[in-house]
Each structure stands twice: as structure tokens, then as C-alpha cells.
């Protein structure tokens, strides 16, 4: 796990890229950048130490999937309401299931925190599970209206430079680490230097050939 001071320095080197993905609704209510990074480090640490050794990839609907959250727990720094209802804090041994589980369910979510989530999992060499036995629909990987990857496409793009390979099973697709050095060397600088381009077909071809 990256020391906090290394994490902060890495984020500061990529400050302009991080601010470029900040949504307007968050910009209106955000704290200062240092607080954003400190909060991201909490989420990063929870993903790095994910209690089941795996994280779940998918579209936004997985955050509302009661069966997934009940069985696999949530990754968060601040759990969403559904998580608080399904995994009450007052019950014994629920802390890890609310904060170090497998499904990203973060109340203060925005793309930078999603990057913290992926990087924490990569540095922890966690498996990333997609509950499909084949590639998800192209529309879940690429947003044609904005000519850019959707978050699932961005997550796979990050895994593609982090030493991950793919295996399939009856339960779905599993991305697992086969190059620990590439995983260790993943930084925000590398993430924000990634250029997905604006060509949908080129991006989809790259992602599907990367694994």
C-alpha cells in the first residue's frame, strides 16, 4: 500500500487532470483539493484491503443490487443509504462489510474517487469480477453522446496497463494480476496520461484485445 505522502504527491502531480474530471455538481460543494485527496486515500486504503480479495465491476446498477451488497459488502469511505440499511453499523463485525467489501457504493462518488478505488485494488492485487461470461454491451463501455469511455470502460483501460489478464468461468469474467511490477507502478500520473481518444471503434477494439 502506498504511504499517504506518496499518494498525495502523486495526486498533486496530476492535479489538473483530476480537476478536469470533476463534475459541476461536485465542484459547487467540494472542499479544498487537499481534503479531496485525503478522502480519496481512505477509499484507496479500503480497496487495497478489500476483505474478500475481490472487487466487482459493473454499471451503476450494481450500487443498488441488494443481493450483491448483502453477500459481498460495500467499498466506501462514506456508505450510501442502501448500504447503511442492509449492513447496519451497530451489528457486530460489520465495519469491513460496510467499508472494505466488494461493491463500490460511495456516497460522495466522482471519477477521481473511482480512480482511487481501482488503484487501491490494483496495488492490493485484488481480482476484479464482472458478472458476465462475455464482454458487456459496447454501450456500457463507451458513451457515444460524449465521445468518451463510460466508467466501466475507464476501469478496464486502467487494468489494461496494470498487468491484469482475463479468465472466464461459469460465474463470469475475472480480471486478475499477472504482473506485480506493473501493478505496483500504477500511479495517478499514468492514469491521467491515458488517452482513450474519441473514436468509439478504436477504443472498443483496444479494450477487447488488451486482455
Number of C-alpha atoms within 10 A of each C-alpha: 15 16 9 14 10 11 19 17 13 16 23 17 12 18 16 11 17 20 13 11 12 14 11 9 9 12 11 8 8 13 10 9 14 12 11 14 22 15 16 25 22 20 27 30 25 26 33 26 22 25 19 15 17 25 28 20 23 21 15 13 7 16 18 15 12 14 11 15 24 17 12 20 29 32 30 31 25 18 19 19 13 16 27 13 10 14 20 14 14 8 8 7 10 15 16 17 25 29 28 28 29 31 30 29 26 22 13 14 16 14 16 20 23 19 23 25 26 26 29 27 27 29 25 24 23 24 21 26 21 20 17 16 14 11 13 16 8 15 13 16 25 23 15 14 6 9 13 19 25 17 20 17 24 22 21 22 22 21 27 19 17 27 22 24 16 15 12 14 11 8 11 14 20 23 23 20 22 14 14 15 12 17 22 17 14 19 21 23 16 14 21 18 11 13 10 18 11 14 13 19 11 11 20 18 10 14 18 12 9 15 14
